[in-house]
Amino acid sequence: MKVLIIEDEKDLAESISEYLSEENYLCEFASTFQQAMDKINTHQYDCIVLDIMLPDGNGLDILEELKKQNKQDGVIIVSAKNAVDDRVKGLQMGADDYLTKPFHLSELMARVFSIIRRKQFDNSNKIQNNELQIDLLSKTVTINNQAIVLTKKEFDLLIYFIGNKNKVISKSTLAEHLSGDFADMLDNHDFVYAHVKNLKKKLYDAGCDHYLKTVYGTGYKWEN
């Protein structure tokens, strides 16, 4: 899962990233309004942590841009205690939640998880796909009630495919999802093929039906 942290307090942004990364979230940063606009114009995120008080602009204008582009990225506003009016306006403009500074990182993580779960999986902690069951909290996968072991990347890919089922996803999109900003620096996306190949083998060897399809020349699709 990919999270954009829009926060000009470097120490806070790094603390959020470190905490979320331990739970396998891929974090990217924007410390200014312009950096944030560049990010949302070129990338898609599962959740955006948005500080509305930025040195070169107002975070509410970022919300407005997300609305104009009809983007479905989840948004959590973080703000100072005296910014009640901005928080209310942000929620009215489409933000999903807010937190008042200072906050506990564990609470932020719980809210990020809740937003992603609500948007992709109908507010459920468990995903049932015929013989395949995924527990989002324990990060476990079972097929016909037998547990299978996936790497962090494989688990992330599986969730991403099911969350976007029946959509063709390109290798470049998967590379960005797995590697974030570093994807642009890679010579090729062969590592995506390797992870998908390993995921397919583990699923099929355990008796899972062939839901994950290769769309030749384009990418992959979870179909069922």
Salt bridges, closest charged atoms under 4 A:
GLU7 OE1 - LYS101 NZ 3.09
GLU9 OE2 - LYS101 NZ 3.05
GLU23 OE1 - LYS139 NZ 3.55
GLU28 OE1 - LYS39 NZ 3.34
ASP51 OD2 - LYS101 NZ 2.93
ASP96 OD1 - ARG118 NH2 3.94
ASP96 OD1 - LYS119 NZ 3.53
ASP97 OD1 - ARG111 NH1 2.97
GLU107 OE2 - ARG111 NH2 2.54
GLU154 OE1 - LYS202 NZ 2.79
ASP156 OD1 - HIS177 NE2 3.35
GLU176 OE2 - LYS2 NZ 2.64
GLU176 OE2 - HIS43 ND1 2.72
ASP181 OD2 - LYS39 NZ 2.60
ASP205 OD2 - LYS201 NZ 2.69
GLU223 OE2 - LYS221 NZ 3.02
